[in-house]
Amino acid sequence: MINSSETILFISGAGLDAWIWDDVRDELSLPSVVAARPAEGRSSLSDYAEAAIASVGGGRFTIVAHSIGGVIAGEILRLVPERVSGLLALSAVVPRSGESFVSAMPFPNRVILPLALRLGGTRPPESAIRRGLGHGVDEAVVDRVVADFAPESRELYLDKARGHSWSGPTGYVVTTQDRELPEPLQRRFAHRLGGRPREELATGHLPMLQNSAETAASIRRFIAA
């Protein structure tokens, strides 16, 4: 169980601003912080992990990682395993050691994505954000997601996970109406993580915006288990 001196570290999916967690954090009423992104445009996976760790300050913390945040979480576990109390993956990518975000995707995405990143950068077209990422979310909120979407470093997608020896408590929340990370792929990542408990939310890829109360309840159950 998380104690009063510990913090929840939220790690957002690619391009998403810290405000996406506001309602969940209000529901939880627990010490929490949203991971900062590194300032450099061509930052490595380790740079992202170190920026997230710096966001927390001292002490132990529990990670709630969303989407590509699962890749960053793995690097945090490699860098400071002694500080992490638990990891809850929320529709998150969990690569094996030696895999990147891109290579953890099924065929043909792992072939197409590197080319798309090289030619088009890491900001998807607005129509793709609305159709995929924003599925199930109120239109006014999706407008804000689109307006605030910030491109990430290509290295975040391409750098390989280096593995870790951390073996603390893990859990996985599957979003069953997800158009970005299909349910079967999430279940594969959940199995790889070995997390218990595993829960389901009947939302798209942004459960913290579509159903903040149930998202907070899942987090509360994990940190109390």
N, C-alpha and C positions, 0 to 999 in steps of 0.2 A: 504494500500500500504506500502511496506517496505521502510524505509527511509535510508539515507546514513550512519546513525550511527548503523544500524542493520546488522545482519549477517545471512546468510543461513547456517543451520547446516545439512549436508548430513549424513545420517545413512545408511551404506551399509548392504546388505544382508549377510548371514552367510558365513564366510570364505573368503570374498572378500576384497582385498587390497584397500587402499585409491586411488590409481592411476586410478581406473575405472571411477572416476568422472572428470578426468583431462580435457577432451574435452568439457564436459558440462560446467564446471567452466570457461573455456576459452571463450566459446560462450556467457555466461551470463555477464562476466565482472562486477560482483557484489561482495561485500565482502562475503566470504564463507570459511567454514572449514569442513573437514571430521571428523566425530566423531572417537576418539581414542577408542580402546578396552582396557579393564582392563588387567593388567599384570598377575594377578593370574590365574592359570590353572582352578581352580574350583570356578569361579566367579558367583555371583548371578545375577539375572535380575537387581536388584538395583545397583550392582557394574557396570554393563554395562551402565546404565542410568547416574550414577554419573561421569563415565569416559567421556561420551559424553558431559555432561554439563561443565565439566572442560575444554574440548577442546575449548569451545566458549569464555571463560573468562567472563567478565561482560556484562551487557546490555541485550537487548531483541534480540530474534532471531526467524526465521521461519524455521521449520523442513521440510526437504524432506526425507522421510523414504522409503527405498526399502526392500521388502520381510520381513524377520524376524525383520528388523529395525522398522516395525510398532509396534511390541511388546515393543521394547525399547522406542519408542516414547510415548507410553501410560504411561510408568513409569515416563518418564520425565514430562509429563503433571501432574502427581500426585505430583511430588517432587517440581517443580518450575512453577506452572501454570501462575504466574504473569509475567514470562519472555518470554512466548511463544506468538508470534504474529499470527501464523498460522501453519497448518499442511497439507502438501500435501503427500498423500500416493501413492507410485509408485509400482504397483503390490505388495502391502503389506498386511501382515496378521494383522487383527484387531480383537483380542480376546475380548470376554465379560469379565466383572469383574468376577474373579473366574476361568477363563479359562487360560490355557497355550497355547503356540504355538502348541504343540502336540494335546491338547484336542480341539483346534479350527478347526482341520482338520476333514474332513468327515470320516465316517466308510468306509473301515477297517483301514485307515491310522492311526487313533488315537489309534488303538490297536497295530498295527505292529510297529510303530515308536519307542515307548519306548524300545521294545525288541531289535530293530536294533541299537539304541543308546547305549544300555548296552553291546551288543555283539561286535559291530563294531566301536563304537566311532562316532564322528561327522564329520569325513572326508569321503565323499562318494568315491567309486571307481572312478578312472580316466575315465573309460568308461561312467559312469553315469553322471559325470560333463560335458563331451563332448556332450553326447546325449541330456541331459535335459537343464542344465544351459547354455551351449554354443550354443544351437540351434539358427541358424541365424547369428551368429557372425563369422567374418573372422577367418580362421584356425590359423593364426599366433597369433591373439589376444587370442583365446581360449588356445593356448599353454601357454601363459603367465598367464592366469587365473588359469590353472592347476598347473603351477610351483609355483605360489604365494598363492595358497589356504591354509588357516590356520585353523585348527580345532578350534571349539569354545567350551566353557564350556557346559556340558550337562544341567546345570541348566538354561541356556538361553532358552532351548527348553521346560523345564519341570516346571519352576517356574510360579506360577499363577499370572495373572494380578490382581492388587488390586483396580482398578477403580480410577476415578478422577472426579473432579467437573468442569474442564475446559470446556468452551463452545465457543471457538473462531472459526475463519474461518477454514474450512476444504475443501479438494478436493481429488479426487481419479483419477488416470490414470490407465486404464485397458490396459494390453498388450494382444492383441487378438490372438497371435500365441504362447502363453506361454505353455511350456511343464512341467514346475515346479509347477505353480499355475494356474490351468485351468480357463478359462474365467468365467464360471458360478460361481466358488468359489470366484473369485475376485469381481464379481458383488454383491455377498452376503456381502462381507466385505465392499464394497462401500456403500451399503444400510445401514449397521450397523453404519458406520462412519457418514452417513448423509451428506456427502460432496457435495458441489456444488462449482465450476463446476465439472462435470465428463467428462473425455476425453478418447479417445482410441488411442493407437499406434499400428500399425500393425507390431509388433516385438515379439521376444521371451522374455525370462525373464530378459535379460540384455539390455534394450533399450538405456541406456547411452553409451553402446559400439556399438550397432547395428545401432542406428540413434541418434547421439548426438545432432544434430541440432534441430530435432523435440522434443526431450526430453527437451532441454533447452527452446524451445518455449513454451511448456506446463507449465514449471515452471515460465517462465516470465509472462505468462497470469495469472497464479494464484496469484502471488505476486503483480500484478498490479490491480487486480479485486477489 
